[in-house]
Amino acid sequence: MTETRELEGGVAIVTGGSRGIGLAVSAALAQAGAAVAIVARDAERAAGAVTGLPGDGHAAYSCDVADPVACKKTVAAVESAQGAVSILVNNAGITRDNILLRLRDDDWADVIGTNLGGAFNMIRVVARRMMKRRAGSIVNITSVVGLMGNAGQANYAASKAGLHGLTKSVAKELASRNIRCNAVAPGFITTDMTAGLADSVVEDLRERIPLARFGEPEDVAGVVRFLAGPEARYITGQILTVDGGMAM
Ligand code: NAP
């Protein structure tokens, strides 16, 4: 872990920051000096996650990112309690996997509404504030599945591919206001989300990873910290895969 505090004085919202990749991202941004706002539906778990972060000034907010009104209220609450948001990490995500013909309407709507709609809801409200200040960095957590597609994940892959288009459009639209927007596309990372996969699927996946191991949340967090911070000041509209070489 780097010892610089390059995000000192900044405020970072991390959606889905209460566990898995989001929790590691929250810890990395806190380590870099940012005050972190963890946003998730389960308030108790989010509050517990905050207590484990290094440094102070962090807070937890209960919010379903699929609800645009809740996002608006949450961002207002973050700014009044913690200060101007300088970093937004759209990490909240869900899966509802099934083969195409068995995907139900709500499997489609929930995944698109949370993964893609949630990022849109948060970006729209945060960007308005960042634009006034002419500064900000947005990082969307997507997936290699959004680049490659995946049988049994049409809804999830579409949501992540949609995020790639959203990332590039936001990058183009907001660059003149000094707001950057990038995406990190993880491969297979060990979290609750991947814990339920069948052993045969896991073995098949491992064989497709050149670095021959699954990633850890911290492998993603360091890259998010880099993209969010000043070292990446000339990078926008990019999709950086963190996947052990899987999507080459
Ligand atoms: P996870 O362990 O299941 O955690 C998901 C987080 O998102 C939780 O904090 C959850 O909190 C929050 N969340 C879910 N729905 C939400 C909603 N509607 N509103 C607000 N928060 C919500 O997932 P993960 O594996 O860390 O994945 C994090 C991100 O990385 C996701 O976008 C996922 O698609 C992406 N990703 C993961 C992998 C992987 O291999 N794990 C690979 C590629 C991409 P609550 O349940 O309390 O709301």
Residues whose N, C-alpha, C, O or C-beta is under 5 A from the ligand:
A	BS01	NAP	G16 G17 S18 R19 G20 I21 G22 V39 A40 R41 D42 C63 D64 V65 A66 N91 A92 G93 I94 T114 I141 T142 S143 P186 G187 F188 I189 T191 D192 M193 T194
